[in-house]
């Protein structure tokens, strides 16, 4: 996994991809994110703020979280 302290910037992620950007609020709660970088063996790890900072991303829950039964312990 490659990690950059100052990743290459080509404008916003949406502009770079030519697409609208949707991000799960859970992702924004992490300091860093890692994502595929063109192959099954390469990924990029960077600060979340560097990836989404200044981005016009739509924040929306993208995964279904498991429902917790009332008697389940809180982890």
C-alpha positions as CSV (number, residue, x, y, z in Angstrom):
1,X,0.0,0.0,0.0
2,X,1.4,3.4,-0.9
3,X,1.0,6.3,1.5
4,X,1.6,9.9,0.6
5,X,2.1,12.8,3.1
6,X,1.1,15.1,0.2
7,X,-0.8,13.1,-2.4
8,X,-0.9,14.4,-6.0
9,X,-3.9,16.8,-6.5
10,X,-5.8,17.2,-9.7
11,X,-8.7,19.2,-8.4
12,X,-11.6,17.6,-6.6
13,X,-12.2,13.9,-6.7
14,X,-15.5,14.4,-8.5
15,X,-13.9,16.6,-11.1
16,X,-11.1,14.1,-11.6
17,X,-13.6,11.3,-12.1
18,X,-16.2,13.3,-13.9
19,X,-18.8,12.0,-11.5
20,X,-20.9,13.0,-8.4
21,X,-19.3,11.9,-5.2
22,X,-21.3,10.1,-2.5
23,X,-19.7,9.2,0.9
24,X,-21.0,7.3,3.9
25,X,-20.8,9.4,7.1
26,X,-18.9,6.5,8.7
27,X,-16.0,7.2,6.3
28,X,-15.8,10.8,7.4
29,X,-15.3,9.7,11.0
30,X,-11.9,8.2,10.2
31,X,-8.6,10.0,10.0
32,X,-7.4,8.0,7.0
33,X,-9.0,6.0,4.2
34,X,-7.5,3.4,1.8
35,X,-8.9,2.5,-1.6
36,X,-8.1,0.5,-4.7
37,X,-5.6,2.1,-7.0
38,X,-6.0,0.4,-10.4
39,X,-5.1,-3.2,-9.5
40,X,-5.9,-5.9,-7.0
41,X,-2.5,-5.5,-5.4
42,X,-2.2,-1.7,-5.2
43,X,-4.0,0.7,-2.9
44,X,-3.7,4.3,-1.8
45,X,-3.9,5.4,1.8
46,X,-4.4,9.1,2.6
47,X,-6.0,11.4,5.1
48,X,-9.7,11.6,4.8
49,X,-9.6,15.4,4.8
50,X,-7.2,15.4,1.9
51,X,-9.4,13.2,-0.2
52,X,-12.8,14.9,0.6
53,X,-11.7,18.4,1.8
54,X,-13.3,21.0,-0.5
55,X,-15.3,18.3,-2.3
56,X,-19.0,18.7,-3.0
57,X,-19.8,15.2,-1.8
58,X,-23.2,14.1,-0.9
59,X,-23.2,12.4,2.6
60,X,-25.6,9.5,2.7
61,X,-25.6,6.1,4.4
62,X,-24.3,3.6,1.8
63,X,-24.3,0.4,3.8
64,X,-27.0,-1.4,5.8
65,X,-25.8,-1.7,9.4
66,X,-26.8,-4.7,11.3
67,X,-29.7,-4.2,13.7
68,X,-28.9,-4.8,17.3
69,X,-31.4,-6.8,19.4
70,X,-32.3,-5.1,22.7
71,X,-30.6,-7.8,24.7
72,X,-27.3,-7.8,22.7
73,X,-24.3,-6.4,24.6
74,X,-23.0,-3.0,23.5
75,X,-19.5,-3.6,22.0
